[in-house]
Amino acid sequence: MEPRVTDRVLSISTPRGRFAENAVFGMALAVFVEVMLFAGFISAFVIVRGATPPGLWPPPNQPRLPLATTAFNTSLLLASGVILYLAHRALPRRGAEAAARLMGISILLGGAFVLFQGVEWVRLIAQGLTLTSSQLGAFFYLIVGAHGLHAAAALVALVYFWSAMRNKRLSRPAFGAVQLFWYFVVLMWPVIYWQVYS
Amino acid sequence: MKRGLAALLALAWPVPALACAACVASAERNRTFFIMTMVLSILPLAMIAGGLWWIARHARGRLVGEFEERDSPVSPSAVVPGRRNP
């Protein structure tokens, strides 16, 4: 039986003698740089917070960051990452359609995370936490904003590749690269939540 | 003369430079600064080590037989008369 286009395209494995596809390797290098970027941001934040006299962090005249709502958001993002991994597992076993379905759910959960983060930002700005209102505001919008930007960019990429998967045009290396980027977005967030929100 | 004397006096009384925010901070802040310095120093090295470990782990599987196949002689049964053989 002649294999379908999907089977042929999606079953491409890493060529012999190479450790990783170019797309995946390139994305791994990009993720390396991004991890260091966020490590720098968080490091600066921790040092500034450590320099504040006891009892003055968070600044008394500033709104408190919503811990519970963001914990719910965090669970959405983590679930999105897990489901994308399940899509990766489903691809060779259950085919592109099943993987695309799971990928779609992952995108919806990731989109919900970005949306709720936006709602949270609007609420915080209304309460007086802005980029210039305090060091907390400056770091909050820098770190969480940078993460949100990465999440939004990764979602655009995921939607593009989800569409390609549905149209049976997606190659395995491209799927691997976009997965790697999304895992970075997902795994970076708990660290940010732990450091910035706590 | 005055300049020389000023330079001599300046050399005679060395004091800490206190040029960065962390140097003039409290002991607690210095500790935080030290911890974050360690994190920022070790993190890239850990990621590089992780990458090398991953490559080493996958290299075993990927490179097995890579050269054996290329260097192995063609078996007589594989040679077909009248055809261009490898």
Interface residues (C-beta under 8 A of the other chain):
Chain A: T14 R16 G17 R18 F19 A20 A28 F32 V35 M36 A39 G40 S43 V46 I47 G50 A51
Chain B: A21 A22 A25 S26 E28 R29 R31 T32 F33 I35 M36 V39 L40 L43 P44 M47 G51 W54 I55 H58 A59 R62 L63 E66
